Amino acid sequence: MSDELAQADIDKIALAVAKALDVASRPRKDPAPTRGTANGLGKPADRLIRIDEVIEITGMGKTSIYRLMRQGQFPQQFKPGGYASRWSESEIRTWRESQRG
């Protein structure tokens, strides 16, 4: 009797494993974004950068950056929390390129 019970348990486990493997082998309907991209479309993920990197990219001083922000002529910062401020790297680089034109 215990051999029959043990075999039934083994059969149930084998069936559960087979179902799990079948589900795992199916392609996903909505693939996850690929590593290093923001949306899975091959575009690089946008970084949020600190003021020191903004200064380095633009070649401008902190006061000038904040003055242009107040005038609406420079990308606005994000406030992730507390006193921290971050800027979108792609927005800063786009702004820089528009100034060269």
C-alpha positions as CSV (number, residue, x, y, z in Angstrom):
1,M,0.0,0.0,0.0
2,S,2.8,2.4,0.8
3,D,4.5,1.7,-2.5
4,E,1.3,2.6,-4.3
5,L,1.1,5.8,-2.3
6,A,4.7,6.7,-2.9
7,Q,4.3,6.0,-6.7
8,A,1.2,8.3,-6.8
9,D,3.2,11.1,-5.1
10,I,6.0,10.7,-7.5
11,D,3.6,10.8,-10.4
12,K,2.0,14.0,-9.1
13,I,5.5,15.6,-8.6
14,A,6.6,14.5,-12.1
15,L,3.4,16.0,-13.6
16,A,3.9,19.3,-11.7
17,V,7.5,19.5,-12.9
18,A,6.6,18.8,-16.5
19,K,3.9,21.6,-16.4
20,A,6.4,24.0,-14.9
21,L,9.0,23.2,-17.5
22,D,6.4,23.6,-20.3
23,V,5.4,27.0,-19.0
24,A,9.0,28.2,-18.6
25,S,9.9,27.2,-22.1
26,R,7.1,29.2,-23.8
27,P,8.1,32.6,-25.1
28,R,6.8,35.6,-23.1
29,K,4.1,37.7,-24.6
30,D,5.7,40.9,-23.3
31,P,9.5,40.5,-23.2
32,A,11.3,42.2,-20.4
33,P,13.5,45.1,-21.4
34,T,17.0,44.1,-22.4
35,R,19.8,44.9,-20.0
36,G,21.1,48.5,-20.4
37,T,18.0,49.8,-22.2
38,A,15.2,51.9,-20.9
39,N,12.4,50.4,-22.8
40,G,13.7,47.2,-24.5
41,L,13.8,49.0,-27.9
42,G,17.5,49.3,-28.0
43,K,17.6,52.8,-26.7
44,P,20.1,53.4,-23.9
45,A,18.7,53.9,-20.4
46,D,18.7,57.6,-19.4
47,R,20.8,58.4,-16.3
48,L,20.0,61.0,-13.7
49,I,23.2,63.0,-13.1
50,R,24.3,65.3,-10.3
51,I,25.2,69.0,-10.7
52,D,28.9,68.3,-11.0
53,E,28.3,66.2,-14.1
54,V,26.0,68.9,-15.5
55,I,28.7,71.5,-15.0
56,E,31.3,69.2,-16.7
57,I,29.0,68.5,-19.7
58,T,27.9,72.1,-20.2
59,G,31.0,74.0,-19.2
60,M,28.8,76.4,-17.2
61,G,28.9,77.3,-13.6
62,K,26.2,76.4,-11.1
63,T,24.8,79.9,-10.8
64,S,24.4,80.2,-14.6
65,I,22.7,76.8,-14.8
66,Y,20.1,77.8,-12.1
67,R,19.6,81.2,-13.7
68,L,18.8,79.6,-17.1
69,M,16.5,77.1,-15.3
70,R,14.5,80.0,-13.8
71,Q,14.3,81.6,-17.2
72,G,13.0,78.4,-18.7
73,Q,16.0,78.1,-21.0
74,F,17.6,75.0,-19.4
75,P,16.3,71.5,-18.5
76,Q,14.6,71.4,-15.1
77,Q,16.0,69.1,-12.4
78,F,14.3,66.2,-10.8
79,K,13.9,66.1,-7.0
80,P,14.3,62.4,-6.0
81,G,14.0,63.3,-2.3
82,G,15.3,65.6,0.4
83,Y,17.7,68.2,-0.9
84,A,19.0,66.1,-3.8
85,S,18.7,67.3,-7.4
86,R,19.3,65.3,-10.5
87,W,19.1,66.1,-14.2
88,S,18.3,63.8,-17.1
89,E,21.6,63.2,-18.9
90,S,19.9,62.9,-22.3
91,E,18.1,66.2,-21.8
92,I,21.4,68.0,-20.8
93,R,23.2,66.5,-23.9
94,T,20.3,67.5,-26.2
95,W,20.3,71.0,-24.7
96,R,24.1,71.3,-25.3
97,E,23.8,70.1,-28.9
98,S,21.0,72.7,-29.5
99,Q,23.3,75.5,-28.2
100,R,26.0,74.5,-30.7
101,G,23.6,74.9,-33.7
